[in-house]
Amino acid sequence: MENINGSAPRDRLDNIDIHIINALRTDGRVAFAQLAEQLNVSPGMIRQRYNRLAKLGYLKVVAVTNPLMMGKRTMSMIGIRTDGRKMLEVANKLIKFDEVVYIVVVSGRYDIMIEVFCQDHEDLLKFMTEKLAKVDGVRETESFMYLKIVKEIYF
């Protein structure tokens, strides 16, 4: 999602498009033939619709890894206050860090919120002291350790 204010209007989607999107959200590997059977249309039509939806940016099918299975046992959301003029510069520097999986520029108490996956607490401490704290423009951080993920969806 590049710009939440510049998204295309939802009314360009019909019921078939919405069914395809919802099915792929549930299982990104669902067969076009299975979708076609559910909708009583041809697999070719599903393929064309899928390609159109992907081209227009409505969907993107990717593999989502389980961080715990990948050895990332420590997860944290970190609120960052920046020097005002350097907010976007800081956000662009954070992109380069492998530990950072999500970055949003926000309004409110913090300027930027990041989600970080690390091997363990020591790895998180190293990230915060040796990487994040050294980014020019970062004034203050507050970390929120994940205790339990109760709901996780990919919109």
C-alpha positions in Angstrom: 0.0 0.0 0.0 1.8 3.1 -1.2 -0.7 5.8 -0.5 -3.8 5.1 1.5 -5.4 8.3 0.2 -4.8 7.5 -3.5 -6.4 4.1 -3.7 -8.8 3.3 -6.6 -12.5 3.4 -5.9 -13.9 0.0 -4.7 -16.9 0.3 -7.1 -14.7 -0.9 -10.0 -14.9 -4.4 -8.5 -17.8 -6.7 -9.2 -18.8 -9.8 -7.3 -16.5 -12.1 -9.3 -13.5 -9.8 -8.5 -14.4 -9.7 -4.8 -14.8 -13.5 -4.7 -11.4 -14.0 -6.3 -9.7 -11.6 -3.9 -11.4 -13.2 -0.8 -10.5 -16.7 -2.0 -6.9 -15.7 -2.5 -6.8 -14.0 0.9 -7.8 -17.3 2.4 -5.5 -19.5 0.3 -3.1 -17.8 -2.1 -2.6 -21.1 -3.9 -6.3 -21.8 -4.7 -6.6 -23.1 -8.3 -8.2 -21.0 -10.9 -10.2 -24.0 -12.0 -11.6 -24.4 -8.5 -12.6 -20.7 -8.4 -14.1 -21.0 -11.9 -16.2 -24.0 -10.7 -17.4 -22.0 -7.6 -18.4 -19.1 -9.8 -19.7 -21.1 -12.8 -17.3 -19.4 -15.2 -14.3 -20.5 -17.2 -10.8 -20.8 -15.7 -9.7 -18.5 -18.5 -12.0 -15.8 -17.2 -10.6 -16.2 -13.7 -7.0 -16.0 -15.0 -7.9 -12.8 -16.9 -9.6 -11.3 -13.8 -6.6 -12.2 -11.6 -4.1 -10.7 -14.1 -6.2 -7.5 -14.3 -6.6 -7.3 -10.5 -2.8 -7.7 -10.1 -2.0 -5.2 -12.8 -4.3 -2.6 -11.2 -2.7 -3.2 -7.8 -5.8 -4.6 -6.1 -3.9 -7.7 -5.1 -0.4 -9.2 -4.9 0.1 -12.9 -4.0 3.2 -13.5 -1.9 4.4 -16.2 0.5 4.1 -15.1 4.1 6.6 -16.7 6.4 6.0 -17.6 10.1 8.6 -15.5 12.0 8.7 -18.1 14.8 9.5 -20.9 12.4 12.2 -18.7 10.8 14.0 -18.3 14.2 12.6 -14.8 15.0 11.4 -15.2 18.6 11.4 -11.6 19.6 9.0 -9.2 18.0 8.4 -5.6 18.9 6.5 -2.5 17.7 8.7 0.6 18.1 7.4 4.2 18.2 10.0 6.7 17.0 10.1 10.4 17.5 12.2 12.3 15.0 13.5 15.7 14.3 10.5 17.1 12.4 12.3 17.9 9.2 14.0 14.5 9.1 10.9 12.3 9.5 10.8 11.0 5.9 14.6 10.8 5.8 14.6 8.6 8.9 11.8 6.4 7.5 13.8 5.9 4.3 16.9 4.9 6.3 15.0 2.4 8.3 14.0 0.5 5.1 17.6 -0.8 4.9 17.5 -2.7 8.2 16.7 -6.4 7.8 15.0 -6.5 11.2 12.4 -4.0 10.2 9.4 -5.6 8.5 6.9 -2.7 8.6 7.2 1.1 8.6 4.5 3.7 8.8 4.7 7.4 9.2 1.9 8.4 11.6 0.3 11.3 13.4 0.1 11.5 17.2 2.7 10.8 19.9 5.2 9.2 17.5 6.3 10.2 14.0 7.1 6.7 12.8 6.0 3.2 13.9 8.1 0.2 12.9 7.6 -3.5 13.5 10.8 -5.4 14.2 11.5 -9.2 14.2 14.7 -10.3 15.9 16.3 -13.6 16.9 16.1 -12.9 20.7 16.2 -10.1 23.2 20.0 -9.7 22.8 19.5 -9.3 19.1 16.8 -6.6 19.7 19.0 -4.7 22.1 21.8 -4.8 19.5 19.4 -3.5 16.8 18.2 -0.7 19.1 21.6 0.4 20.3 23.8 -0.2 17.3 21.5 0.6 14.4 18.3 2.5 15.4 19.9 4.8 17.9 22.6 5.8 15.4 20.1 6.9 12.7 20.5 10.7 12.3 17.2 12.3 13.1 16.0 9.7 15.6 15.3 11.6 18.9 13.5 9.1 21.0 12.1 5.5 20.8 9.7 3.4 22.8 9.4 -0.3 22.3 6.4 -2.5 22.8 7.3 -6.2 23.1 4.9 -8.7 21.7 3.7 -11.0 24.4 1.1 -12.9 22.2 -0.3 -12.4 18.7 -4.0 -12.8 19.1 -5.1 -11.9 15.6 -3.1 -11.6 12.4 -4.6 -11.1 9.0 -3.1 -9.8 5.8 -5.5 -7.4 4.1 
